[in-house]
């Protein structure tokens, strides 16, 4: 299942993502992974969750991010939750390519039986309409 956290800059999306990551780490029997650009969340997310910095692995763009997430799922069968912060910072394409990315991630989430939460810094009305069919919003 894919969940989108949407809203304009400064609307509290990252705080909600931190809350979701900490709740998932407390209740999950599997591993929780938080993917971010830079290590800004080191002191906010519990040590029980794995923080991964995309800069360290030179991940840029939707194709590389999808491959990276796929690798996380393939490398560890018991990943229960993946949360992605700063999607547009990792993927400078912005809205272009977002719909295809979310559809591919949705298929991956179903296959890997992993809950994936993606933070999008955009108003809900600015998102492609096709995204609504493959994910839920918080």
Phi and psi in degrees as a GROMACS rama.xvg file:
@    title "Ramachandran Plot"
@    xaxis  label "Phi"
@    yaxis  label "Psi"
@TYPE xy
-112.709  133.295  UNK-2
-121.149  136.169  UNK-3
-106.647  133.341  UNK-4
-103.363  108.802  UNK-5
-117.029  158.298  UNK-6
154.458  160.29  UNK-7
-73.2541  164.97  UNK-8
-55.3546  134.334  UNK-9
86.0355  10.302  UNK-10
-93.999  5.45658  UNK-11
92.2118  17.0071  UNK-12
-63.8118  -44.7062  UNK-13
-65.5545  -38.6937  UNK-14
-61.8183  -41.1175  UNK-15
-65.668  -40.3333  UNK-16
-62.4521  -42.3659  UNK-17
-61.6398  -44.2837  UNK-18
-60.8656  -46.145  UNK-19
-62.737  -40.655  UNK-20
-64.8757  -44.0257  UNK-21
-67.1808  -39.0913  UNK-22
-65.4312  -42.7222  UNK-23
-63.5344  -42.1379  UNK-24
-64.6051  -34.3735  UNK-25
-74.412  -32.5422  UNK-26
-105.484  -13.6355  UNK-27
-81.5544  143.902  UNK-28
-88.8094  -7.72855  UNK-29
-109.057  -161.56  UNK-30
-96.1074  143.787  UNK-31
-113.412  129.355  UNK-32
-121.647  130.276  UNK-33
-112.867  119.631  UNK-34
-101.374  129.278  UNK-35
-146.636  162.654  UNK-36
-97.966  112.57  UNK-37
85.3443  169.056  UNK-38
-109.174  63.4784  UNK-39
-81.9788  -25.0805  UNK-40
-97.6331  10.9704  UNK-41
-52.8643  -41.6746  UNK-42
-95.3196  -5.157  UNK-43
-97.8326  -34.315  UNK-44
-92.8189  136.348  UNK-45
-55.7976  151.668  UNK-46
-67.7353  -12.2105  UNK-47
-74.5487  -19.0907  UNK-48
-96.1251  148.001  UNK-49
-90.9999  121.058  UNK-50
-93.3168  131.299  UNK-51
-125.249  125.705  UNK-52
-95.0222  117.748  UNK-53
-66.5819  -26.5444  UNK-54
-62.9999  -36.5046  UNK-55
-62.7971  -30.2505  UNK-56
-107.151  10.0414  UNK-57
55.543  43.7057  UNK-58
-86.6225  122.692  UNK-59
-145.183  129.331  UNK-60
96.18  160.584  UNK-61
-65.2114  -40.7335  UNK-62
-62.9597  -44.7388  UNK-63
-67.7074  -38.714  UNK-64
-65.0019  -41.4469  UNK-65
-62.7367  -44.3784  UNK-66
-61.6653  -38.6741  UNK-67
-63.8031  -46.9956  UNK-68
-64.888  -40.3582  UNK-69
-60.676  -40.8502  UNK-70
-64.6982  -36.607  UNK-71
-63.0019  -45.2489  UNK-72
-66.48  -40.9464  UNK-73
-70.2987  -33.9985  UNK-74
-78.9575  -16.1378  UNK-75
-148.82  106.143  UNK-76
-67.8613  -16.6374  UNK-77
-106.952  32.2742  UNK-78
-77.5623  117.581  UNK-79
-93.5853  -32.6378  UNK-80
-140.859  137.273  UNK-81
-126.824  127.071  UNK-82
-119.726  130.693  UNK-83
-114.787  120.085  UNK-84
-103.261  141.839  UNK-85
66.7159  47.3001  UNK-86
-56.4781  -43.8448  UNK-87
-72.1483  -19.813  UNK-88
-75.8722  -35.5094  UNK-89
-76.0983  -36.5374  UNK-90
-117.836  92.5496  UNK-91
-66.5912  -6.52261  UNK-92
-64.9893  -21.924  UNK-93
67.519  -133.44  UNK-94
-64.0205  -34.5759  UNK-95
-63.0106  122.948  UNK-96
90.5875  -8.95898  UNK-97
-64.4343  -43.842  UNK-98
-61.5866  -46.384  UNK-99
-62.7685  -41.8686  UNK-100
-60.4804  -47.2076  UNK-101
-64.3743  -37.9189  UNK-102
-64.4678  -42.4467  UNK-103
-66.1863  -41.1097  UNK-104
-65.3677  -36.7506  UNK-105
-62.1852  -43.4492  UNK-106
-63.5209  -43.3734  UNK-107
-60.987  -44.1988  UNK-108
-60.3628  -40.8643  UNK-109
-67.1524  -43.6575  UNK-110
-65.3671  -44.7037  UNK-111
-86.638  -3.68206  UNK-112
52.9045  50.2224  UNK-113
-125.516  138.222  UNK-114
-88.0634  123.736  UNK-115
-118.088  126.783  UNK-116
-114.522  128.19  UNK-117
-119.162  125.447  UNK-118
-89.3022  124.551  UNK-119
-122.16  121.128  UNK-120
-88.1128  76.0885  UNK-121
-160.114  152.354  UNK-122
-68.4714  147.658  UNK-123
-57.3345  -36.6247  UNK-124
-70.4897  -15.7511  UNK-125
-86.4683  -9.94222  UNK-126
-80.3663  150.666  UNK-127
-60.2324  142.232  UNK-128
-64.304  -33.9425  UNK-129
-63.1649  -18.0045  UNK-130
-67.2106  -33.0171  UNK-131
-58.7715  -29.189  UNK-132
-73.506  -22.672  UNK-133
-113.302  0.66433  UNK-134
-151.368  168.164  UNK-135
-110.552  164.609  UNK-136
-120.642  148.118  UNK-137
